[in-house]
């Protein structure tokens, strides 16, 4: 709540009103500016996860990192209304040599900041820097209780480094008497590790983190099954149909709150609709060519919103998305 202001609250109210009115009338009546963003520090990554284009090095877009002047342009144009920034899209944020400077810059604008990491680069000194930067929330990916299990998804990763990095962060928070960042262990449920899901809560308690989450995996090739798909449907985004093929467990409608409330800014200042557009195939503008407000209210952006309101399931990046979805009966 301390990150809210009268302007930010008013903007959020305008967004909600225009969103629900647009849903009811099935017509794009978008108003307001985004209240949250995802900003991509870098597309580089040290791991090779099988469902990640960054890890697989399969991007059609260039690899790079966010420059400070580009970041300042983003904050200058958006900080009056935005009160939440997730500094993560693709890649490992801590491979950016000045990543924590990005966090400090956002905190000057009283913006809530979060990121996600594989925790391979968190030394005792780096942990102290993270705490001192003001970062509000940090998700740490721990997808296995043993090295054998962990590396089946986190290819080239070392579980021991992740555990040590987490311990460094917990200790740094204690030494600096800080309640932030809120530390979350996130366990991506896939077939190789689903037998260890019951143990992850115990590990979280032992390490002293603030929260443990189980996350279902988005799989690109799922219609005919996937070796990463959990056997227990409780931990999967997909269910098997009578003909043996698979489909999303959720029914999705012609609406999406993200198209009203947030967007993603890539490291090279491209504007894309959401985090499901990993390869930035649906670019709606660039801050190198136009200001954000013009892009956000442009004919192209509103055309994308209108498409979501009328035929969302025909948009490729929406076909594997659970945003606003309801579980099938």
Protein Blocks (a to p, Z undefined) as FASTA:
>chain_A
ZZpcfklmmmmmmmmmmmmmmmmnopafbecjdfbdcddfbfcdfbdcfkbfklnopafb
dcddddfklmmmmmmmmmmmpccdcdbfedjfklpmklmmmmmmmmmnopacddddehlm
ccfklmmmmmmnopabdcdddfbfbfklmmmmmgoiafklmmmmmmmmmmmmmmnopabd
cddddddddfklmmmmmmmmmmmmmnopabdcddddddfblmnopfklcfblmlpcbdcd
fkopacdfbdcddddfklmmgccddfkopacfblklmnopacgbdfklbcfklmmmmmkl
mmmmmmmmmmmmlpmklmmccghiacdZZ
